[in-house]
Amino acid sequence: MSDRAATKGGRFVVTQARVRTALLAERLGMIGDRTQYPDLWEFLESLQPGDVPSGTVSAIESFGVFVALDDGPDHPVVPGVGFITIPELSWRHGEPVADVVAVGQRVCAEFLQFDDHNLEARLSSSQMSILSGAGSSSRSDPGRVTRRVGR
């Protein structure tokens, strides 16, 4: 088990200590240091709005869903480089997150923007597909940008 997170009832949970550490690091400007995390910066800067990366849901929180992107490096603080806010998760507002995704589930989500403050790829899955997992019959190559939208 990583020191970044813990499991609780089979659910991946970010520890409160890690969240506090992330907030402190963020306030001090340490998390966004380009020289400290060059691979992460390079990956995030390579994404373009409309790209559709795929990944695995790594944690579900009250404020959103963390996604470990297939081609992305590990995040230094949180359990995934990709992040989907609750409003961007589904068109049906008020739908319980557990009815939309589960930890370990494969997802494709549209890249919206690079959050250089938190070093995250902000994603939207409200118009994208939820993959069925390892046995998916998806024609896409998991981990690769599958299409660009709005171009």
N, C-alpha and C positions, 0 to 999 in steps of 0.2 A: 504494500500500500504506500502510495506517495505521501510525502509530508505536505503536499499541496491540498489534499482532499481526503475525505474519509467516506466510508460507505455506511449507510444507515438503512436497515431493512431492505437491502439490495439496491438502494438508490444512492447515487453518487452525490455527495453533498460537499460544498465548499465550506471549510471550517471557518468559524468566526475569527479566529486568530489570523488566518490567511487573508480574509477580507479586510480586517483592520490593517494588516501589513501592506496590502495593496493600496489602500486609501492613503496611508502615510507615505509610501513610496511615490505615489502619484502626486501628492501635494508637494513633495520635495523635488519633483521632476526626475526621479530616478528611473521610473518605469519606461519613460519615453526616450531614454538615452540611445541614440542611434548607434553609438560605438559599442555599447554594452550588448545589444541584441541585433547585430547586423543582418543575420539570416531572417529574422522575423520582419525587420523593416523592409528588406529586399522582397520578401514574399508578399507582404501587404501592398507595397507600392506597385507590384506587378499586376495586381488585380484591377480590372476596369469595370466601371458601372455597367451592369447588364451581364457580366460573366455569371456562370452558374456552376460554382464548385459543389462537389459532393463531400459528405463526411458522415460522422457518427455522432449522435446526440451523446454528450459526455456528462451533462448535468442539467437538471431542471430546477430553477429557483423561482421565487415569487415575482421577480422582475424580468425574467427571460430564460432563454435556453442557450447553453453553451454547446458549440459543435466543434469537435476535433476534425479539422479539414484534412482530407486525404493527402494533399500535397503540401500542407502547411507544417511548419515547425511547431514544437511545443511552446505554449505560452509560459512565461516565467512565474506567473502567479495563479491564474485561473485555469480550469480544466479544458479549455479549448480556445483556439484563435478566432473561431467564428462565434458570433453572438446574434441571436434573434430576439428582439423585444416581443413582449406578449401581443401588442397590436399587429405586429408583422407576422405572427405565427399562423393566423387563420383569418379568413373573411368573416367567420361567425364569431362576433365579439361576445365575450362572456362564456365561451365554451371552455370547460376545464382543460388545462394544459395536458393532463394525463389522457384526455380523450383525443388529443391531436398527435402527440409524440410520446415516446418512452425512451429512457436511457438505453443506449445500445442500438437504437433504431437508425437505419440509414436514411439520410435526407439529401435532397438537392435544394439549394436556396439561391436566390438571386443576390449578387453582391450589390449593395447600395453605396457604401462608402468605406473608406479607411478611417477609423477612429484613431488618430495619432496620439490622442491623450491617453487612451487605455490600451493601445496597441492591439486592436481588435478589428476584424472584418465584420462590419455591420451587414446583416443579411435579412432577406425577406423570403419567407416560404409560403406566403398567402396565395401566391399564384403558381407555386412550384409543386413538384411531386414528392411524395413520401415513398421511399423505396421499401420493398418488403424484406430486405436483408440479404444475407449471403447468397441465397438461392434466387435472387431477383432475376426476372426475365428482361430487365432493362437492356435496351440496345446500347446504352452509353457505357463507356469505360469508366468504372468508378474511380474517382480521384482526378479526373480530368475535367476541364471546362467543357460542358456538353453543348452549349449554345450561347449566343449573345442575343439579348432581346433589346428592342427599341433602337436599333441601329439602321 
